[in-house]
Amino acid sequence: MSEKSVKFEFEKQNKNSIRFKEIPEEGMPPIIGSLYVQKWFVGESKNIEITINKKS
């Protein structure tokens, strides 16, 4: 199993969700790209981090 943390920053606000864009590691392509998260969960956060577990 491999674990990876991916960081995102605020990009755009919609009616019920907020779009975040991935901050890729230097020299690497994005893993996820853009991500929509519901406003009720995000609140006022401008940065989020997602942890991905890759299983065989």
N, C-alpha and C positions, 0 to 999 in steps of 0.2 A: 504494500500500500504506500502511496506517495501523497504527501500533503503540500498544498501550495496556497499562500495568501495573496489575494489580488486586491489592489487598492483602486478606489474610484473617487472622482470628484464631481461636484454638482455641474450639470450641463444645462438643463432646461426644466421648467416647471409646467405641468399640465393640470387639468382640472382636479384629478384625484391621485396623481402619481408624480414622481420626480424622476427625470432621466439623469443617470450618472454615466460619465465616460471613464473608461479604464485608463489608469496611468501605468503604461507598460514599463518593464525594467529596461534600462538603457541597452540598446542593441538587440532587443527582442521584439517580436510582433505581439500584438494584443492576444490574450487568451480568450476573453469573452467579448470585448468590444463595449457596446452600450448596454445598460441595464436599467429597467424600470422598477421602482420600488414604491409601494403605496405610501401616501403622505402620513397616514395614521401611524405608521411604524417609524418612518424617518424623522418626523418632527422637523426641527430646524437644522439638522445636521447637514453640513456641506461636504463632508467626506465620510465614506464608509469603507469597510474592508470585508471581503468575503473569503472564507477558507474552503477550498475544494479538496476532497479526498478522492484520489484515483485508486480504484480497486481492480485487481486482475480478474 
